[in-house]
Amino acid sequence: MDSPVLRLSFRERIMELLMTSSEPLSVNEIARILEIDPSQSWEIYDHLEHIARTVRAKYGKLLLMDPPYCKKCGYVFKDLKKPKKPSRCPRCGSEWIEPPRFIIK
């Protein structure tokens, strides 16, 4: 007999994980927990935009993001319009960026 979790869509699985997590998770952590090929983890960012709208409308909750920051100079990417991991720091040019972390509260 199939587990109810296995019948959830990919987006629903991400939503469930972020609603039950005790701490914010990066896209790489989400991919690892859900056993997704790491090379496909970029798709999770696309799903997060839709998840944010869904949880607000359906559950009255918010998708919260700890913004990405530069590990070299500490620059925080506060003004992102979409959930994503920037490729380089606008202040120092470093590519050593800590990815954003997400949770639903």
C-alpha positions in Angstrom: 0.0 0.0 0.0 1.3 3.4 -1.0 2.2 5.9 1.8 0.1 9.1 1.6 3.4 11.1 1.4 4.3 9.4 -1.8 1.1 10.6 -3.4 1.9 14.2 -2.8 3.1 16.3 -5.8 6.7 17.5 -5.7 5.5 21.0 -4.8 3.3 19.6 -1.9 6.3 17.6 -0.6 8.4 20.7 -0.5 5.5 22.6 1.2 5.0 19.8 3.8 8.8 19.7 4.5 9.0 23.5 5.1 5.9 23.5 7.3 7.1 20.8 9.5 10.8 21.8 9.7 12.0 23.3 13.0 14.6 25.4 11.2 15.0 27.1 7.8 16.4 24.9 5.0 18.5 25.7 1.9 17.5 24.3 -1.5 20.3 21.8 -1.3 19.1 20.6 2.0 15.5 20.3 0.6 16.9 18.3 -2.3 18.9 16.0 -0.1 15.9 15.3 2.3 13.5 14.7 -0.6 16.1 12.6 -2.4 16.2 14.8 -5.5 19.1 14.8 -7.9 21.3 17.8 -6.8 21.6 18.9 -10.4 17.8 19.4 -10.5 17.7 21.4 -7.3 17.4 24.7 -9.2 13.8 23.6 -10.0 13.0 24.0 -6.3 13.5 27.8 -6.6 10.7 27.9 -9.2 8.4 25.9 -7.0 9.1 28.2 -4.0 7.4 31.2 -5.8 4.2 29.2 -6.2 4.4 27.7 -2.7 4.6 31.3 -1.3 1.3 32.2 -2.9 -0.4 28.9 -2.1 0.5 28.9 1.7 -0.6 32.5 2.0 -4.0 31.9 0.3 -4.8 28.4 1.6 -3.3 28.4 5.1 -2.7 32.0 6.0 1.0 31.2 6.5 4.1 32.8 5.0 7.1 31.4 3.2 10.0 33.1 5.1 13.5 33.4 3.6 16.7 34.0 5.4 18.4 36.0 2.7 21.6 34.8 1.0 24.8 36.6 2.1 28.4 36.8 1.0 30.7 34.7 3.1 33.7 36.9 2.2 32.5 40.4 3.0 29.1 39.8 4.7 26.9 41.6 2.2 23.3 40.5 2.7 21.0 40.2 -0.4 18.0 41.9 1.2 16.1 43.1 -1.9 15.6 39.9 -3.9 12.3 39.8 -5.8 12.4 36.0 -6.3 13.9 33.2 -4.2 17.3 32.4 -5.7 21.0 32.1 -4.9 22.9 35.0 -6.4 26.0 34.0 -8.4 28.3 36.7 -7.1 28.5 39.5 -4.6 27.9 43.0 -6.0 30.2 44.5 -3.3 33.3 42.3 -3.5 32.7 40.1 -6.5 33.1 36.9 -4.5 31.2 33.8 -5.6 31.4 32.4 -2.1 27.6 33.0 -1.4 25.7 31.3 1.4 22.4 30.3 -0.1 19.0 31.5 1.2 17.1 29.3 3.6 13.3 28.8 3.7 10.7 27.9 6.2 6.9 28.2 6.4 5.4 29.8 9.5 
